[in-house]
Each structure stands twice: as structure tokens, then as C-alpha cells.
């Protein structure tokens, strides 16, 4: 006879097997502004594997709100910057990237 125990209760606290928990690891790559073809501009934690790119915890930068262009956002959003939170991971091909800008991560605490 074979039995499998997935949960146990000790002193009123339930414990479960470690391998039964699906842990989602938070990606901790560099924060970059990514300009894609057709004018799409995003900011998030950048990951690249070959030509496959991902932005984790990303925002679409709908309105820059700058007076000196997009590079002004390196040190954080301005009062006029409009950001739209992206649900899930933004995925794109490296060949669609126009350019990237690495930002000061200490100034982008929402990412």
C-alpha cells in the first residue's frame, strides 16, 4: 500500500509540500525604455534570449511629458508623463526594436 501526504497540520498550522507550490519568480533585469516599430514605447525589466525579448512589470509610455525628449525619463517620470500598466509580460522580437535606453532604476521604483 502506498500513501502520499501533501499536507500536515501541526499545532493548528497547515504545512504543504514545498514541491507542490508553484512559485512565480520575479524577474530582476535592468529597467529599460524600449522603443519599438510603429511608435510603441514601453518601460520595464528587460530580458533577451536570442531574438525573443520580454519586458516584465511593464508600462506603456502613452505620453512622455518631457521638454527635452525621451531621454529625460532616465531619471524618472515627469508630472506630465502618462503610463499605462501592462498586464502580463510584453513580448516582442529583437528585430522590432528601434532602440533602448537603460534608466536609473532607483528613480523608477514602480517597476
C-alpha positions in Angstrom: 0.0 0.0 0.0 1.3 3.4 -1.0 0.2 6.7 0.6 1.1 10.2 -0.2 0.8 13.1 2.3 0.6 16.5 0.8 -0.5 18.5 3.8 0.1 18.2 7.5 -1.2 20.2 10.5 1.0 20.9 13.5 -0.3 23.0 16.4 -3.1 24.3 14.3 -0.9 25.4 11.4 -1.2 23.7 8.0 2.0 22.9 6.1 2.2 21.8 2.5 5.0 20.1 0.5 7.5 22.6 -1.0 7.4 21.0 -4.4 3.6 21.3 -4.6 3.8 25.1 -4.6 4.0 26.9 -7.9 6.4 29.8 -7.2 6.5 32.6 -9.8 9.9 34.1 -9.7 10.1 37.9 -10.1 12.4 38.9 -12.9 15.1 41.4 -11.8 16.7 42.5 -15.0 17.8 46.1 -15.9 15.0 48.6 -16.3 14.9 49.9 -19.9 12.8 52.2 -22.0 12.2 50.2 -25.3 11.1 52.0 -28.5 9.5 49.6 -30.9 8.5 49.9 -34.5 5.3 51.9 -35.2 5.9 54.2 -32.3 5.3 51.9 -29.3 7.3 52.9 -26.3 7.4 50.8 -23.1 9.4 50.7 -19.9 10.0 47.6 -17.8 12.6 44.9 -16.7 14.2 43.8 -19.9 15.0 40.2 -20.8 16.5 39.0 -24.1 17.2 35.4 -25.2 18.3 35.4 -28.8 15.7 37.3 -30.7 13.0 36.8 -28.1 12.6 39.8 -25.9 10.3 40.4 -22.8 9.5 43.3 -20.6 8.4 42.3 -17.1 6.3 44.6 -14.9 6.0 46.8 -18.0 4.2 50.1 -18.6 3.3 51.6 -22.0 4.5 55.2 -22.0 1.5 56.9 -23.6 2.7 60.4 -23.2 6.3 61.3 -22.4 5.5 64.6 -20.7 9.1 65.9 -21.3 10.6 69.1 -22.7 13.9 67.5 -23.7 12.7 64.3 -25.3 12.5 60.7 -24.2 16.0 60.5 -22.6 14.7 62.9 -20.0 12.8 60.0 -18.5 16.1 58.2 -17.5 15.8 59.8 -14.0 12.1 59.1 -13.6 8.7 60.1 -14.9 7.8 63.8 -15.0 4.5 65.1 -13.6 3.1 65.1 -17.1 4.2 61.5 -18.1 1.3 59.2 -18.7 1.9 55.5 -18.0 -0.5 52.6 -18.7 0.2 49.4 -16.7 0.6 46.3 -18.9 -1.0 43.1 -17.5 1.3 40.1 -18.1 4.6 40.2 -19.9 5.2 42.3 -23.0 6.8 40.1 -25.6 8.4 41.2 -28.9 11.1 40.2 -31.4 14.5 41.9 -31.2 14.2 43.0 -34.9 11.2 45.3 -34.0 13.4 47.3 -31.5 14.4 50.8 -32.7 16.5 51.5 -29.6 16.6 51.0 -25.9 17.6 53.4 -23.0 18.8 52.0 -19.7 17.3 54.1 -16.9 18.2 54.9 -13.3 16.4 52.1 -11.5 16.5 54.0 -8.2 14.2 56.6 -9.8 11.8 54.1 -11.3 10.6 52.4 -8.1 7.2 51.4 -9.6 8.8 48.9 -12.0 
